[in-house]
Amino acid sequence: MSEDAQSGDGEGYPDSPYAHKESGRLRKRLSALKFSAAYSIWKRKIGRYSRPVDLPFSILEVGCGAGNFLQCLKTWYPHARLQAIDLDATVVGPCALRHGDVDFVRSRSEELPFEADSFDIISALQVIEHFPQPEAFLRESARVLRVGGLILLATPNTEGLAARWLGKKWPGIRPDHISLRSPEAWRHAVCQAGFESLSEGTTLLAGFRLLGRPPLSLPLQLVQAIFGWFPWARGESFMMVARRVED
């Protein structure tokens, strides 16, 4: 854990919607199964699009949150070199305690504290909409990724059915979602930063509160786990895998 993650800014780790919450053994097990199924699409995409590397994957998670995707990465790639960043000390602290074998850094997204060509994969799942300068983050991602490296992106879809139907009541509209954009705008920004899009799609209808909560959410989550994202424009989240190209 970095010195920043241990700083007094997050002492006591007050409640945060993104921080890890302790729970009982059964709930932990069920939660692990749920996230493993939910994130399995990313494992399939990495397996399909990643290029062979001489050493185990070097992976950076941007916006580690509660560390649920990190747990999946550790299970899928036990020999990978994992690093994670988040700006919020109240998130980084509990996550670092949960994953003592991961190197955590508290950092801004616009200036990633890593050397060029450091990583094979960068994940930024449901986080880029929080960034005041997404283009700067994408350029930094291209800098620290090796040529051929992958960036995994997921973000609320402003063109989704729930966004259009609910308007200002859409759950994607929140004070901390300061960079909501359409899939077309994200596609343009990603390509301008030095990437080529390999796979895109959207998810289902979790933006409608009734469908986003159990029990109705469970069959939708099962469909999502089996089929991944879909080639339609109206799902709740826009998903993309892109590859860093030669300058």
C-alpha positions as CSV (number, residue, x, y, z in Angstrom):
1,M,0.0,0.0,0.0
2,S,1.4,3.4,-0.9
3,E,2.1,6.1,1.7
4,D,-0.8,8.2,0.3
5,A,-3.2,5.3,0.9
6,Q,-2.1,5.4,4.6
7,S,-2.4,9.1,5.0
8,G,-4.7,10.7,7.5
9,D,-7.1,11.9,4.8
10,G,-9.0,8.6,5.1
11,E,-8.4,7.8,8.7
12,G,-11.3,5.8,10.1
13,Y,-12.6,5.2,6.6
14,P,-16.0,6.9,6.8
15,D,-18.9,5.4,4.9
16,S,-18.5,5.7,1.1
17,P,-20.8,4.1,-1.5
18,Y,-17.7,2.8,-3.2
19,A,-15.8,1.4,-0.2
20,H,-15.7,-2.3,0.8
21,K,-18.1,-3.2,3.5
22,E,-17.4,-6.2,5.8
23,S,-20.0,-9.0,5.8
24,G,-20.5,-12.5,7.0
25,R,-19.0,-15.6,5.4
26,L,-22.0,-16.7,3.4
27,R,-22.7,-13.2,2.1
28,K,-19.0,-12.9,1.1
29,R,-19.2,-16.2,-0.8
30,L,-22.5,-15.2,-2.6
31,S,-21.0,-11.8,-3.4
32,A,-17.9,-13.4,-4.9
33,L,-20.0,-15.6,-7.1
34,K,-22.1,-12.7,-8.2
35,F,-19.2,-10.5,-9.2
36,S,-17.4,-13.4,-10.8
37,A,-20.4,-14.0,-13.1
38,A,-21.0,-10.2,-13.7
39,Y,-17.3,-9.6,-14.7
40,S,-16.8,-12.9,-16.6
41,I,-17.4,-11.0,-19.9
42,W,-14.2,-9.1,-19.3
43,K,-12.2,-12.3,-18.9
44,R,-13.6,-13.6,-22.2
45,K,-12.7,-10.3,-23.9
46,I,-9.2,-10.3,-22.5
47,G,-8.7,-13.9,-23.6
48,R,-9.9,-13.0,-27.1
49,Y,-8.1,-9.7,-27.7
50,S,-4.9,-9.7,-25.6
51,R,-1.7,-10.4,-27.4
52,P,0.9,-13.0,-26.1
53,V,3.3,-11.5,-23.6
54,D,6.6,-12.9,-22.4
55,L,5.8,-12.3,-18.7
56,P,2.6,-12.5,-16.7
57,F,0.1,-9.7,-17.4
58,S,0.7,-6.3,-15.9
59,I,-2.7,-4.9,-15.0
60,L,-3.7,-1.5,-13.7
61,E,-7.2,-0.9,-12.3
62,V,-8.2,2.7,-12.3
63,G,-10.9,3.5,-9.7
64,C,-10.5,0.4,-7.6
65,G,-13.7,1.0,-5.5
66,A,-14.5,-1.9,-3.2
67,G,-12.0,-4.1,-5.0
68,N,-14.5,-6.6,-6.4
69,F,-13.0,-6.6,-9.9
70,L,-9.5,-6.8,-8.4
71,Q,-10.6,-10.0,-6.6
72,C,-11.7,-11.5,-10.0
73,L,-8.4,-10.5,-11.6
74,K,-6.4,-12.2,-8.8
75,T,-8.4,-15.4,-9.3
76,W,-8.2,-15.4,-13.1
77,Y,-4.5,-14.3,-13.3
78,P,-2.8,-15.4,-10.1
79,H,0.7,-14.6,-11.5
80,A,-0.3,-11.1,-12.9
81,R,1.3,-7.9,-11.5
82,L,-1.6,-5.9,-10.2
83,Q,-1.7,-2.2,-9.4
84,A,-4.6,0.0,-8.6
85,I,-5.4,3.7,-8.2
86,D,-8.2,5.7,-6.7
87,L,-8.3,9.3,-5.6
88,D,-10.6,8.7,-2.7
89,A,-8.6,7.8,0.5
90,T,-11.8,6.4,2.1
91,V,-11.9,3.9,-0.8
92,V,-8.2,3.1,-1.2
93,G,-7.7,2.4,2.5
94,P,-10.2,-0.4,3.0
95,C,-9.4,-1.9,-0.5
96,A,-5.7,-2.0,0.3
97,L,-6.4,-3.8,3.5
98,R,-8.5,-6.3,1.7
99,H,-5.9,-6.9,-1.0
100,G,-2.5,-6.7,0.7
101,D,-0.8,-8.3,-2.3
102,V,-1.8,-5.4,-4.7
103,D,0.2,-2.2,-5.0
104,F,-2.2,0.7,-4.4
105,V,-1.6,4.4,-5.3
106,R,-3.7,7.3,-4.5
107,S,-3.6,9.4,-7.6
108,R,-5.4,11.6,-10.1
109,S,-6.5,10.1,-13.4
110,E,-5.0,12.9,-15.5
111,E,-1.4,12.2,-14.4
112,L,-0.9,8.5,-13.9
113,P,2.3,8.0,-11.8
114,F,3.8,5.3,-14.0
115,E,6.4,5.1,-16.6
116,A,5.5,4.7,-20.3
117,D,4.8,1.2,-21.6
118,S,4.2,-0.2,-18.1
119,F,1.0,-2.2,-18.5
120,D,-0.6,-4.8,-20.7
121,I,-4.2,-4.0,-19.6
122,I,-5.9,-1.0,-18.0
123,S,-9.5,-1.4,-16.6
124,A,-11.7,1.6,-16.0
125,L,-15.1,0.2,-15.2
126,Q,-17.9,2.7,-14.2
127,V,-15.3,5.4,-13.4
128,I,-14.5,7.6,-16.4
129,E,-17.7,9.5,-15.9
130,H,-16.3,10.7,-12.6
131,F,-13.2,12.4,-14.3
132,P,-13.1,16.1,-15.0
133,Q,-10.8,15.5,-17.9
134,P,-11.5,12.1,-19.5
135,E,-9.4,12.9,-22.6
136,A,-6.4,13.5,-20.4
137,F,-7.0,10.2,-18.7
138,L,-7.3,8.4,-22.1
139,R,-4.0,10.0,-23.3
140,E,-2.3,8.9,-20.1
141,S,-3.7,5.4,-20.5
142,A,-2.2,5.2,-24.0
143,R,1.1,6.4,-22.6
144,V,1.4,3.8,-19.9
145,L,0.0,1.0,-22.0
146,R,2.4,-1.0,-24.2
147,V,1.6,-1.1,-27.9
148,G,-1.1,-3.6,-28.4
149,G,-2.3,-3.3,-24.8
150,L,-6.0,-3.2,-23.9
151,I,-8.2,-0.7,-22.1
152,L,-11.5,-1.9,-20.7
153,L,-14.2,0.8,-20.4
154,A,-17.7,0.8,-19.0
155,T,-19.8,3.9,-18.3
156,P,-23.4,4.9,-18.1
157,N,-25.1,5.2,-21.5
158,T,-26.8,8.5,-22.0
159,E,-28.5,7.0,-25.1
160,G,-30.0,4.1,-23.2
161,L,-33.6,3.4,-22.8
162,A,-33.8,4.3,-19.1
163,A,-31.9,7.5,-19.7
164,R,-34.3,8.6,-22.4
165,W,-37.4,7.4,-20.6
166,L,-36.6,8.7,-17.2
167,G,-34.9,12.0,-18.1
168,K,-33.6,13.8,-15.0
169,K,-34.8,10.9,-12.8
170,W,-32.4,8.5,-14.5
171,P,-30.1,7.0,-11.8
172,G,-27.1,7.8,-14.0
173,I,-27.5,11.5,-13.3
174,R,-25.7,12.1,-10.1
175,P,-23.5,14.9,-8.7
176,D,-20.3,12.8,-9.1
177,H,-21.1,11.8,-12.7
178,I,-19.6,14.9,-14.2
179,S,-18.6,13.5,-17.6
180,L,-21.6,11.6,-18.9
181,R,-21.4,11.2,-22.7
182,S,-22.9,9.3,-25.6
183,P,-21.3,6.1,-26.9
184,E,-20.4,8.1,-30.1
185,A,-18.6,10.7,-28.1
186,W,-16.6,8.1,-26.1
187,R,-15.7,6.3,-29.3
188,H,-14.3,9.5,-30.8
189,A,-12.4,10.3,-27.6
190,V,-10.9,6.8,-27.4
191,C,-9.8,6.8,-31.0
192,Q,-8.3,10.4,-30.7
193,A,-6.2,9.2,-27.7
194,G,-4.5,6.5,-29.8
195,F,-6.7,3.5,-29.5
196,E,-8.7,1.3,-31.9
197,S,-12.0,-0.1,-30.8
198,L,-12.2,-3.9,-30.8
199,S,-15.5,-4.6,-29.2
200,E,-18.5,-2.5,-28.2
201,G,-22.0,-3.0,-26.9
202,T,-24.4,-2.1,-24.1
203,T,-25.9,-4.0,-21.2
204,L,-29.6,-4.5,-20.3
205,L,-32.1,-2.4,-18.3
206,A,-30.7,-1.9,-14.8
207,G,-31.5,1.8,-15.0
208,F,-35.1,1.1,-14.3
209,R,-35.1,0.7,-10.5
210,L,-37.5,-2.2,-10.4
211,L,-35.4,-4.2,-12.9
212,G,-32.1,-3.2,-11.2
213,R,-33.0,-4.8,-7.9
214,P,-33.5,-8.4,-6.8
215,P,-35.4,-10.5,-7.5
216,L,-36.1,-9.1,-11.0
217,S,-32.5,-8.2,-11.5
218,L,-31.3,-11.8,-11.1
219,P,-32.5,-13.2,-14.4
220,L,-31.1,-10.2,-16.2
221,Q,-27.8,-10.6,-14.5
222,L,-27.7,-14.3,-15.5
223,V,-28.4,-13.4,-19.2
224,Q,-25.7,-10.8,-19.0
225,A,-23.2,-13.2,-17.6
226,I,-23.9,-15.8,-20.3
227,F,-24.1,-13.5,-23.3
228,G,-22.1,-10.5,-22.3
229,W,-23.1,-7.2,-23.7
230,F,-25.3,-6.7,-26.7
231,P,-25.0,-4.9,-30.1
232,W,-27.8,-2.5,-29.4
233,A,-27.7,1.2,-28.5
234,R,-30.3,1.3,-25.7
235,G,-28.7,-0.6,-22.8
236,E,-27.9,0.9,-19.4
237,S,-24.1,0.9,-19.8
238,F,-21.8,1.4,-22.7
239,M,-19.0,-1.1,-22.8
240,M,-15.8,-1.1,-24.9
241,V,-12.5,-2.9,-25.3
242,A,-9.9,-0.9,-27.2
243,R,-6.3,-1.6,-28.2
244,R,-3.4,0.9,-28.1
245,V,-2.0,1.3,-31.6
246,E,1.4,2.4,-32.8
247,D,2.0,6.2,-32.7
